[in-house]
């Protein structure tokens, strides 16, 4: 049987439009981002009929968080083969080629298994994402900060990556603000 599509996050952008992220698993996998007008119907000026289906290369990639910036760009984050993955879309739903590698930034937090990005927040100079990371013995909090162009922020943590453990075997991050 086929796998269901999954809704994972929603937010309202600066123009009052509703952004929804999730993923579709099947013959081909996609990060999904939909944009709805404030009164509910899909916004036909975004993606294809209101939905941007972003091609994903493996079975183990899922989007878990969506946010936007003041320029109308959309950030959708999740994991790809147990690495953090963040994509930036233009206001029309297409990948922003000026961010990372053709709109995508992938971060491996060392030798860790990075479960998924639970949260992302836009900063004055880029975007920060966070989620649990397993180092082989225990889960810890993991964060990656990217500059405007998608490169790791060298002023944050160790070349854009910060990890910390709080003494328990399982760390779970629910939100960044």
Steps between C-alpha positions, in 0.01 A plus 500: 500500500606857443616725782285799598600862458578664831443854631767609745499878549313817422557871541359829377736721296532880512233538228249294701530193275508156659805279436475127560785248479508126489616214286378242257643148492435272208664419170675835528548694822433871536532771757163674464421866562152640439398864524140594566342840478384646831142393424598134438535411130838400358701797366536428127800737472710258712652181358259299285143593591614605850732206579879474460604133484878497541669193358686293753762243411453222757229330703623649824425870453218684672402864559403593854505880524413806290564870562542812288695824504402863441596469130234232444751216471399169651728267698399134527713274718521135585743215459670319215665166573539612860658836416327834553353632173369853444363636173417860419226586254427827327159657552373317188587157647811426291834409660721805567827422317684773697466292819743214557520244220216601265267583788603217734729483802588168659691477830641197670569562866825304505471123538148534630166373381296818466139403544307798364463873527222587740531871469646783295519870562602779262769731640619841380782336306363158403317206653553268798365145519499250783408147593620187677829340403613151607873454549494121542449511878236763570287768338607861529373834378639596160489839329622628165512866401530612140577841357283672240665302217466164679862466610562396863532799734863485626413719800254240634625192685756297309474625139124548524423188709428487873426188705427457868384227732295558815566174683218278380514236230227654286488866394201641316470853362152638442551866407745785443400862548 
